[in-house]
């Protein structure tokens, strides 16, 4: 296991645990810090307003030097469930990922 990845992941988990924002939450699983689950509230003024959306985030062992994969777990009419999503900050577009980004800045 990559100790620098573990250190970074634990730092991000602590920061998110102390974040008072109610629009999102994210945390690693207790038995696998490379798998996170997060929820996002739908943005006001959009068709998603009032919704609560659940995602699964898989961090590679080379994190933060390689981007996460993200899967939608809540039916939403746009993304296929339990399938990796192709967006700019995921493993589909590794060339766009910046190691300075994290779960909150890149994903949430």
PyMOL commands that set and color helices and strands:
alter all, ss='L'
color gray80, all
select helices_A, chain A and resi 3-17+91-96+103-107
alter helices_A, ss='H'
color red, helices_A
select strands_A, chain A and resi 24-29+32-41+52-58+69-72
alter strands_A, ss='S'
color yellow, strands_A
deselect
rebuild
show_as cartoon
